[in-house]
Amino acid sequence: MKRVYLLVFFLFISLCRVYAGISIVGNQDTAQVNLLNRQGFSIHLTDHEETIKKAQQALELAQKLDYKNGIAESYRILGIGEFYSNNTTSAIADYLNALSYFKRANNLLGQASVYNNIGNLYLDIDYDSSLEYLQKGLKMAQQLGNEKLTAKAYLNIGNVYLKKKNFSLSLEYYDKSRKLFDKINDPVSLILILQNTGVINYKLKQYDKATQLLLEANREAKNKDMNTSIGKIDLSLSSLYIERKMYAEAAKFLEEGIGYAQVTKDEDLVADFTYNLYELESGRKNYQQALTHLHSIYKRDSILQTGTLASDLTLMKKQQDQQEKQRENELIIEKQKNDRVKFWWAASCSGMLLIVIALLFGNVKRKAKTNARLTELNGEVSRQKDNLDRINHHLEEIIDERTRDLQIKNKKLSEYSSYLSHQIRGPIATLKGLMNLEKEGLVDQRECINMMDKCVSDIDDKIIDMTDILHDPKRTSF
């Protein structure tokens, strides 16, 4: 039985080592996916193209590993990069893919993050849809107790109300998010709140306060290399200075902002700066230059208007087809993979079970043979014990009989000794006396010989009689 346990133990250890080896490699690869996604997100406000590149690398690796959370997060980071590159159609497609994979992985935190991203994307398209997604993400973040995601949701909801010109509600949500960002020490998000609060003060015609907040946000954003935010802050400052007819300051921030917009390749931001250039030149009464900027704006809008609708429809249809096909392929691949895993597990378990059954069966057979042999040996031992008991009993009888015989013989020997002392010593004494008389010449020689012959005959008769007594068990005395 020990062999069975040892074999099962070694098989288990081998499987564990194989699984551990696979797990180590898998963990290393998934860590690389997570690292690439973190790197991509960390630069989304600085270099959108690099964010997209990092996310694509992470996505390729995650798909090879079938790492669902990694695939989902890669799509999300990819969507963020596309969003900041103003590729709205691609961004929404990536977000929907991310949401799908997070749902498959049952990752509520991931889903909440994507809802927040989608809500942020709808900010410039549909305020109601934006609020719907943001509120959904906020609710999940609060249920999970995630303060960072809750703060981001508050910030984005504040942005929606800023767009809707509900400034009091916007400031209320900014205040909620500021408290949480202060608590978790997120300086980047605090800069965004500072920027948006400055915009609200600008919209409320509180120019001094707005200028103070926007300039502070500009300095902090430069310290953090937040290129996109710097460009948008410069846009707000240029608008503010144009409205205040401070054209020199406006020109300064327009020039700086256009540089950041070109670095980040944000065409929409470049277009906004072009409009501010038109406003600036109009304010300066440089109408010819203003008309040139206005013409470029009109030309760009016309091109976008004619091409956007058709391209959006085509892209959305293509996206939908690709998603359906991708889902079908993923389901097929996942089913095949699960079937292969189930098959190999079943085969392994069946093999192990057959081995264990064979070993147990062999062990039972050996045990049955051993039990039969032990039973046979026990019977033989019992028989030998009975024989020994009989032999011992017979030996006891023999010993008793021999003891009795020896006692009889000892008694006879004792009697024989007494008999010799009393019966044989008389004739011998007579012979000695006759021999002494014959030496002294006191008896006739012939008469002496006759008497000696008689004594010898008497001794011989006594000896014969004694021998008969010793060999005759019926005679017990002399």
Sequence and secondary structure as in RCSB ss.txt:
>XXXX:A:sequence
MKRVYLLVFFLFISLCRVYAGISIVGNQDTAQVNLLNRQGFSIHLTDHEETIKKAQQALELAQKLDYKNGIAESY
RILGIGEFYSNNTTSAIADYLNALSYFKRANNLLGQASVYNNIGNLYLDIDYDSSLEYLQKGLKMAQQLGNEKLT
AKAYLNIGNVYLKKKNFSLSLEYYDKSRKLFDKINDPVSLILILQNTGVINYKLKQYDKATQLLLEANREAKNKD
MNTSIGKIDLSLSSLYIERKMYAEAAKFLEEGIGYAQVTKDEDLVADFTYNLYELESGRKNYQQALTHLHSIYKR
DSILQTGTLASDLTLMKKQQDQQEKQRENELIIEKQKNDRVKFWWAASCSGMLLIVIALLFGNVKRKAKTNARLT
ELNGEVSRQKDNLDRINHHLEEIIDERTRDLQIKNKKLSEYSSYLSHQIRGPIATLKGLMNLEKEGLVDQRECIN
MMDKCVSDIDDKIIDMTDILHDPKRTSF
>XXXX:A:secstr
 HHHHHHHHHHHHHHHHHHHHHHHHHHHHHHHHHHHHHHHHHTTTT HHHHHHHHHHHHHHHHHHT HHHHHHHH
HHHHHHHHHTT HHHHHHHHHHHHHHHHHTT HHHHHHHHHHHHHHGGGT HHHHHHHHHHHHHHHHHHT HHHH
HHHHHHHHHHHHHTT HHHHHHHHHHHHHHHHHHT HHHHHHHHHHHHHHHHHTT HHHHHHHHHHHHHHHHHTT
 HHHHHHHHHHHHHHHHHTT HHHHHHHHHHHHHHHHHTT HHHHHHHHHHHHHHHHHTT HHHHHHHHHHHHHH
HHHHHHHHHHHHHHHHHHHHHHHHHHHHHHHHHHHHHHHHHHHHHHHHHHHHHHHHHHHHHHHHHHHHHHHHHHH
HHHHHHHHHHHHHHHHHHHHHHHHHHHHHHHHHHHHHHHHHHHHIIIIIHHHHHHHHHHHHHHHHT S HHHHHH
HHHHHHHHHHHHHHHHHHHHH TT    
